[in-house]
Amino acid sequence: MPEPAPHRTSTTERGSFCLARCDCGWTGMARRARSQARTDAERHAAAAHGGPDAAVDRPVE
């Protein structure tokens, strides 16, 4: 069985907000803090690969 494609994440700016995005089409919540958008992206990537937070594929509030 082939390995699933890696989830490549990035952040993008929209005005004073920052969003995390993934090649799979996932988009995180708009955040004012870039660091929080990066955390959202890391959590998404971990969940996509069955990491320890796999059941929690949502941004940290």
N, C-alpha and C positions, 0 to 999 in steps of 0.2 A: 504494500500500500504506500503510495507516495506521500511525502511530507506535505502538510498544508503550507500554502504560501505564507511568508511572514507578514505580520500586520505592521506595515510601515506607517508610523505616526508623525505628525508635524503640528505646529501651531501656526495660526494665522491671525492677523490683527484686523479688527473691524471697529474703527473709531477708537474709543477708549477701552474696548473689550478685546480679549484674546480667546480664541477657540482652539480646542484640540480636534484634529481630524485624522482619519485613517484611510488607507487605500481601499478598505473593504466597504466604505460608505458611511461608517459610524462618525458622528460628530458629537462632541461634548457640549456642555453648557457654556454659555458666554461668561467669562470670568474677567474681573478687573486685574487680578494678579496673574502674571505669566506663569509663576511657579505653580499655581493651582491648576492651570490648564495643562501644564506638563505632567503633573501628578495624575490628572484624569486620563491622559494618554498612556501613562505607564500602567495604570490599573486596567485599562482596556486591553492592552497588549498582554498583560499577565493573565487576564480572564480568558482571552482567546486561545492561549496556549495551555490552559488548564492549571494555572499557577495556584498558589495558596488562596488568592482572592477570587477564584473562578466563579463563585456563586454571587459575587458582588461586582457586577459590571455596571456600576453607576458612579457618578462623581461623588466626591466627599463633600458634604454640605458644610 
